[in-house]
C-alpha cells in the first residue's frame, strides 16, 4: 500500500514514523527545499509544494497512492490541495482512502456542553467557516468516487517535543484560570492509531472527533505536569489579567466538551492515553532525558 501526505508537519510526520511498516512507499510534501531535504533524510520520498507551486514529479506519485492524507490548513478560504490537484485526485484509479485533518474548532463555543459529530458546526468565526467549507469540498469530491473521504476533527495536539512538561521545564508554562473553561486534547500517538484504523476500515463520508476521554481545565494540566516533575507550578493568573496574543485569546472564547464515541465504536480504537495524565506520564522519561 502506498501513502501520499500533503503537508508532512508534526502530526503527519508522527503518523509516518508510527505506521511506516504498513506502507510500501511513503511520499510527502513540504513547503521549502530545506524541509524537503529533511523529510528525505527520514526515508520519505519528498516533494516541494508551497501552495502556489509544486514539483511536477509529485503527480506521478500522487496517482500511485492508495491512501492520501491531507494536513494542510485552509489559506484565505481556499484549500491549497484541492485548488491545485482536485482533478488529478479525482482521476486516480488506485486511490481508496482520503483523510483530511480538520479541527474540533468547527463546533465553536458550546458553553461547556458536550458536542459530537452530529452537532451542527458553528459559523461564528471566519476560521470555523473556512474549515467547514473545506470539509464539505473534500466530502463532495468523494461522493461519487471510487475512494472514500474521511474527516478527522482533531482536539489540541500534544506529544513528543510539544507538551506541558517541556513548557514547565523551560519556564513558558502559564496557569491561566477562566472559571468553567475546559479544553480538549489528544496525544499524537492516538491520532496515528485512529488514522491507521480508518485506512483499514474506510467509511465513505465519515466524520470523526479525535479527542481523549477527559476535557479539562488547562491550568490543571500545567499543575499535573509540575507535580510529575517535582517542582512548583507557575502561579495562577486570572484570564482577565492575562495579556494574550489574538490567536491564543480566541481559543478561550470556545468552551466545549468533545465526545469521541464514534472513533471507538466505528473504528474499534482503544486510546493509548485516555486522559492527559497517562499521556504526560508516558512522556516524562524522554522529557527528563532531554533536560539533562
C-alpha positions in Angstrom: 0.0 0.0 0.0 1.4 3.4 -1.0 0.8 6.6 1.1 1.0 10.2 0.0 0.9 13.0 2.5 0.2 16.7 1.7 1.9 18.7 4.5 4.3 16.5 6.5 4.2 18.6 9.6 4.2 17.5 13.2 1.1 15.2 13.2 1.6 13.7 9.7 5.3 13.1 10.3 4.5 11.3 13.5 1.9 9.2 11.7 4.5 8.3 9.1 7.0 7.3 11.8 4.5 5.2 13.8 3.0 3.4 10.8 5.8 3.2 8.4 5.8 -0.6 8.3 2.2 -0.6 7.0 3.2 1.1 3.7 5.3 0.0 0.7 6.2 3.6 -0.2 5.6 6.9 1.5 5.7 10.2 -0.2 5.1 13.7 1.2 5.3 17.4 0.6 7.0 20.3 2.4 7.0 24.0 1.7 10.7 24.6 1.2 13.7 22.9 -0.3 15.3 22.7 3.2 12.2 20.9 4.6 12.1 18.6 1.6 15.7 17.6 2.3 14.9 17.0 6.0 12.0 14.8 5.0 14.1 12.8 2.6 16.6 12.1 5.4 13.8 10.3 7.2 13.3 7.9 4.3 10.3 9.7 2.8 10.1 10.4 -0.9 9.6 14.2 -0.6 8.5 16.9 -3.0 8.1 20.7 -2.7 4.6 22.2 -2.6 4.2 25.7 -1.2 0.6 26.2 -2.3 1.4 28.2 -5.4 4.0 26.0 -7.0 4.9 22.3 -6.9 7.5 19.8 -8.1 5.9 18.3 -11.3 7.3 14.9 -10.3 4.8 14.6 -7.4 1.9 14.0 -9.8 3.1 10.5 -10.7 3.5 9.6 -7.1 0.1 11.0 -6.2 -1.5 8.8 -8.9 0.3 5.8 -7.5 -1.1 6.3 -3.9 -3.6 4.0 -2.3 -4.1 6.3 0.7 -3.9 10.1 0.8 -3.5 12.2 4.0 -4.1 15.9 3.8 -2.9 18.0 6.7 -2.6 21.5 5.1 -5.0 24.0 6.6 -7.1 26.4 4.5 -5.4 29.6 3.3 -7.6 32.7 2.7 -10.7 30.5 2.5 -9.1 28.1 -0.1 -7.9 24.5 0.2 -4.5 24.6 -1.4 -4.5 20.9 -2.3 -8.0 20.9 -3.9 -7.1 24.1 -5.7 -4.1 22.5 -7.4 -4.8 18.8 -7.5 -8.6 18.1 -7.4 -8.7 16.9 -11.0 -5.7 14.7 -10.5 -7.1 13.1 -7.3 -10.5 12.6 -8.9 -8.9 10.8 -11.9 -6.9 8.3 -9.8 -7.9 4.7 -10.4 -5.8 3.4 -7.5 -6.8 5.7 -4.6 -9.0 4.1 -2.0 -8.8 6.3 1.1 -8.5 10.1 1.8 -8.1 11.5 5.3 -8.5 15.2 5.8 -7.2 16.7 9.2 -9.6 19.3 10.5 -10.3 20.7 13.9 -12.8 20.5 16.7 -12.8 24.3 16.5 -15.6 23.9 13.9 -18.0 23.5 16.8 -17.3 26.9 18.2 -18.5 27.8 21.7 -20.9 25.3 23.3 -20.7 27.0 26.7 -19.1 23.9 28.2 -21.7 21.4 26.9 -20.9 18.1 25.1 -20.7 18.0 21.3 -20.4 15.1 18.9 -20.2 14.6 15.2 -24.0 15.2 14.8 -23.7 18.6 16.5 -24.2 21.5 14.0 -20.9 23.3 13.4 -20.6 27.0 14.3 -20.2 29.6 11.6 -19.5 32.3 14.1 -15.8 32.8 13.1 -14.1 33.0 9.7 -11.7 30.3 10.8 -14.6 27.8 11.6 -16.5 28.8 8.4 -13.4 28.2 6.2 -12.8 24.8 7.8 -16.4 23.6 7.3 -16.4 24.8 3.7 -13.2 22.9 3.0 -14.5 19.8 4.8 -17.6 19.9 2.5 -15.4 20.3 -0.6 -13.5 17.1 0.3 -16.7 15.2 1.1 -18.2 16.3 -2.3 -15.1 15.1 -4.1 -15.5 11.6 -2.7 -19.3 11.5 -3.1 -19.4 9.5 -6.3 -15.7 8.5 -6.4 -14.1 5.1 -6.1 -12.3 6.3 -2.9 -13.8 7.2 0.4 -13.2 10.5 2.2 -12.9 10.7 6.0 -12.8 13.9 8.1 -10.8 13.9 11.3 -11.6 16.8 13.7 -8.6 17.0 16.0 -8.5 18.3 19.5 -5.5 20.1 20.9 -2.4 18.0 19.9 0.4 17.1 22.3 3.2 14.6 22.3 7.0 14.4 22.0 8.5 17.8 21.7 5.2 19.5 22.3 3.7 19.2 25.8 3.1 20.8 29.1 6.1 19.1 30.8 8.5 20.9 28.5 6.7 24.2 29.0 7.0 23.9 32.7 10.8 23.0 32.5 11.6 25.9 30.1 9.6 28.4 32.1 7.0 29.2 29.4 4.0 27.5 31.1 1.2 29.7 32.4 -1.7 28.7 34.6 -4.4 30.9 33.3 -7.7 30.5 35.1 -11.0 31.2 33.4 -13.8 29.7 35.6 -15.7 26.8 33.8 -13.2 26.7 30.9 -12.2 23.3 29.5 -10.0 22.3 26.6 -10.0 19.0 24.7 -6.7 17.2 23.9 -5.3 14.2 22.0 -1.9 12.6 22.1 -0.3 12.4 18.7 0.2 8.6 19.1 -3.6 8.2 19.3 -4.1 10.3 16.2 -1.8 7.9 14.4 -3.7 4.8 15.5 -7.0 6.4 14.6 -5.8 7.2 11.1 -4.4 3.7 10.6 -7.7 2.1 11.9 -9.6 4.2 9.4 -7.4 3.1 6.5 -8.0 -0.5 7.5 -11.8 0.1 7.6 -12.7 3.1 5.4 -16.2 4.6 5.6 -17.5 6.9 2.9 -18.1 10.5 4.1 -17.3 9.6 7.8 -16.5 12.3 10.3 -14.6 11.5 13.5 -13.9 13.6 16.6 -10.4 12.7 17.6 -10.1 13.7 21.3 -9.4 11.9 24.5 -11.9 11.0 27.2 -11.4 13.9 29.6 -11.8 17.5 28.6 -10.3 19.6 31.4 -9.2 23.0 32.7 -5.9 24.0 31.1 -4.5 25.1 34.5 -5.0 21.5 35.8 -2.7 20.1 33.1 0.1 22.5 34.0 -0.3 21.7 37.6 -0.1 18.0 37.0 3.0 18.4 34.7 4.7 20.3 37.5 3.7 17.6 40.0 5.3 14.9 37.8 8.5 17.0 37.5 8.6 17.5 41.3 8.5 21.3 41.0 6.2 24.2 42.0 3.6 25.0 39.3 3.6 28.6 38.0 1.2 30.9 39.9 -2.5 31.1 38.8 -3.3 34.1 36.7 -6.9 35.2 36.2 -7.8 35.2 32.5 -8.9 38.8 32.6 -5.3 39.8 33.7 -3.5 37.8 31.0 -2.1 39.6 28.0 -2.6 37.0 25.3 -2.0 37.4 21.5 -5.2 37.4 19.5 -5.0 33.8 18.4 -4.4 32.5 21.9 -7.2 34.7 23.3 -9.6 33.4 20.7 -9.1 29.8 21.9 -10.5 30.8 25.3 -13.7 32.0 23.6 -14.6 28.4 22.7 -15.7 26.2 25.6 -16.9 22.7 24.8 -16.6 19.0 25.7 -15.9 16.9 22.7 -17.4 13.4 22.6 -15.2 10.6 21.0 -17.7 7.7 21.0 -17.7 7.2 17.2 -13.9 6.5 16.9 -14.3 3.7 19.4 -17.5 2.1 18.1 -16.9 2.5 14.4 -13.1 2.1 14.3 -12.5 -0.1 17.3 -10.0 2.3 18.8 -8.9 1.9 22.4 -7.0 5.1 23.3 -3.4 4.6 24.5 -3.8 7.8 26.5 -7.4 8.2 27.5 -6.5 11.4 29.6 -3.7 13.9 29.8 -2.4 12.1 32.9 -1.5 8.9 31.1 -0.1 10.9 28.2 2.2 13.1 30.4 3.3 10.1 32.4 4.5 8.4 29.2 6.3 11.5 28.0 8.1 12.2 31.3 11.2 9.9 30.9 12.1 11.4 27.5 11.5 15.0 28.7 13.7 14.4 31.7 16.4 12.9 29.5 16.3 15.8 27.1 16.5 18.2 30.1 19.8 16.8 31.3 
